[in-house]
Amino acid sequence: MQVIGSFTSPPWEKKVELDFCPLRGIFVKYMSNLTEGTYLIKFIVDGEFKCDPNLPVTTDSSGHLNNILEIISSGEHSDFLYTSR
């Protein structure tokens, strides 16, 4: 499983591989280089773009449905986590 979105530079061009955590039964990716803000993301499952129904969704200016990822800084530096079941 991968994730792609507006958080990369340039946006929507780099696919980020997610790691499966068997202990929690979810896919995760820890990223410490994201700045505070709101990002649009989409998951790639078996080559198909998908939204996670457990995360907030929005439609972008092109009419595409995307998940919303909001990063809020808490202190000196923060680690961020993508999760999907």
C-alpha positions as CSV (number, residue, x, y, z in Angstrom):
1,M,0.0,0.0,0.0
2,Q,1.2,3.5,-0.8
3,V,0.0,7.1,-0.2
4,I,0.3,10.1,-2.5
5,G,-0.7,13.6,-2.0
6,S,-0.1,17.3,-1.7
7,F,2.5,16.8,1.1
8,T,5.3,16.0,-1.4
9,S,7.4,18.4,-3.4
10,P,6.3,18.6,-6.1
11,P,2.8,17.7,-5.0
12,W,1.2,14.4,-6.1
13,E,4.4,13.1,-7.7
14,K,6.0,10.9,-5.1
15,K,4.4,7.7,-3.9
16,V,5.2,6.8,-0.3
17,E,5.3,3.2,0.7
18,L,3.4,2.3,3.8
19,D,4.6,-0.4,6.2
20,F,2.2,-3.0,7.7
21,C,2.2,-3.2,11.5
22,P,1.0,-6.7,12.4
23,L,0.7,-5.8,16.0
24,R,-1.9,-3.1,15.3
25,G,-3.2,-4.5,12.0
26,I,-2.8,-1.3,10.1
27,F,-0.5,0.3,7.5
28,V,1.7,3.1,8.9
29,K,4.3,5.6,7.8
30,Y,6.1,7.8,10.3
31,M,7.2,11.1,8.7
32,S,9.0,13.9,10.6
33,N,9.5,16.3,7.7
34,L,5.9,17.5,7.3
35,T,5.1,21.1,8.2
36,E,2.0,22.1,9.9
37,G,-1.0,22.5,7.5
38,T,-3.8,20.7,5.7
39,Y,-2.9,18.2,3.0
40,L,-4.9,16.2,0.5
41,I,-4.0,12.5,0.2
42,K,-5.1,9.3,-1.5
43,F,-4.1,5.7,-0.9
44,I,-2.9,3.4,-3.6
45,V,-4.1,-0.2,-3.1
46,D,-3.3,-2.8,-5.8
47,G,-2.6,0.0,-8.3
48,E,-5.9,1.8,-7.7
49,F,-6.4,5.2,-6.0
50,K,-8.7,5.0,-3.0
51,C,-9.9,7.1,-0.1
52,D,-10.1,5.8,3.4
53,P,-13.7,5.9,4.5
54,N,-12.5,6.4,8.1
55,L,-10.8,9.7,7.4
56,P,-12.4,13.0,6.4
57,V,-12.9,13.5,2.6
58,T,-13.2,16.5,0.3
59,T,-13.5,17.1,-3.4
60,D,-10.7,19.1,-5.0
61,S,-11.0,21.7,-7.7
62,S,-10.7,19.0,-10.4
63,G,-13.6,17.1,-8.9
64,H,-11.5,14.3,-7.4
65,L,-12.4,12.9,-4.0
66,N,-9.4,12.9,-1.5
67,N,-8.8,12.3,2.1
68,I,-7.9,15.3,4.3
69,L,-4.8,15.1,6.5
70,E,-4.3,17.9,9.0
71,I,-0.9,18.3,10.7
72,I,-0.8,20.2,13.9
73,S,2.5,20.8,15.5
74,S,2.9,20.1,19.2
75,G,6.1,21.4,20.6
76,E,9.6,21.6,19.2
77,H,9.1,18.9,16.6
78,S,6.5,16.3,15.8
79,D,6.3,12.9,14.2
80,F,3.4,12.2,12.0
81,L,1.6,9.0,11.2
82,Y,-0.5,7.9,8.3
83,T,-2.8,5.0,9.1
84,S,-5.2,3.0,7.1
85,R,-6.9,-0.4,7.7
